[in-house]
Amino acid sequence: MGGDSVSVVRTRAGRLSYHDLDALADSLHGLAVRGRIVVDLAEADRTTTAALARLVVIRGRLRRAGGDLRLTHLHGRTKSLYEINRLCELLPCEAAE
């Protein structure tokens, strides 16, 4: 995807659940689909498996439309769930800068 745009979307502090992704999903679909979207989870110290699953679904939709979705700043319970569920190929995580 060389030369494509990169948009960073930050989550709110605290717990990230399936329903918390409603607004995030709307904003992701509103961004240009021909670029990469990086979801910054620095403020999300807790999450649910359902929320991560929904991010996988959103990524699939974006990829079919010509874009992509990546995560960054995984930590705490969010990182543990990500690793336990082996999501590295379905939902790639970029190294924090």
C-alpha positions, 0 to 999 in steps of 0.5 A, a space after each residue: 500500500 505504498 503512498 496510501 494515507 494513514 489515519 490514527 484513531 484513539 480509543 477512550 480510556 478504560 474498558 473497550 467492549 463490543 458496544 463501545 465499538 459502535 462509534 468507533 466502527 462508524 468513524 472507521 467506515 467514514 475514513 478514507 478506505 484506501 489507506 491504513 487505519 491504526 487504532 491506538 489502544 493506549 488508553 484501553 487498559 481492559 477489553 473483551 474478546 467480543 471487542 477484539 472479534 469485532 475489530 477483526 470483522 471491521 478489518 475484513 470489511 476495510 480490506 475488501 474495500 481497499 483499506 486496512 486496519 492495524 492496532 498499536 499500544 496493546 497492554 494489560 488485559 487487552 494484550 493478554 487477550 490478543 495473545 491468548 486468542 492468537 490474533 497477530 495474523 488476523 489483526 496485526 499490531 504495529 510496534 509503538 513508536 
